[in-house]
Amino acid sequence: MSAVDEELDENETLLIYPFVNGLSVEECVSGLDLCVVHSPCDAATLTMLQLEKSAARENLVTIRVHDLNSLADECCVNDCVVQFWFMWLFRFISLPTSNVHFFNTFFYSQLCEPDGEEICSNWVHAKQVDIFSKKMILIPVHGDHHWSLAVVVNLC
């Protein structure tokens, strides 16, 4: 059984995180006059507005119906849900100045590919993350339909 109404398309977008103003849905929609300017306020219109407002931001995670359905009993939680969970946990922490860094859900699988070390090194360099200054590094690892978390402590 799915977690979401079966009438919805599996690829329909439910939310995009981080929200437009960062912390709450209420903040995001305040001042947008969504129901006045764009009547009626349907899900597609709200999603379009959020995409427009978030276009310049990096590190977005989009949760679609099939992602939410991965939370149902006897289903495998997918990467978007895990990525959202990490982003939600760290929403009040300034990651550039934090002693903790978490890699996205694709980091480890990319690292295991041929040329993965170089690609991952380029990611870290491009994001200007000094992993050696962090006290803890969190790496989500997916294998055999199971998620694990690799934790590196005091790398420096």
Secondary structure by P-SEA (a helix, b strand, c coil): ccccccccccccccccccccccccccccccccccccccccccaaaaaaaaaaaaccccbbbbbcccccccccccccccaaaaaaaaaaaacccccccccbbbbccaaaaaaaccaaaaaaaaaaaaaccccccccbbbbbbbcccbbbbbbbcccc
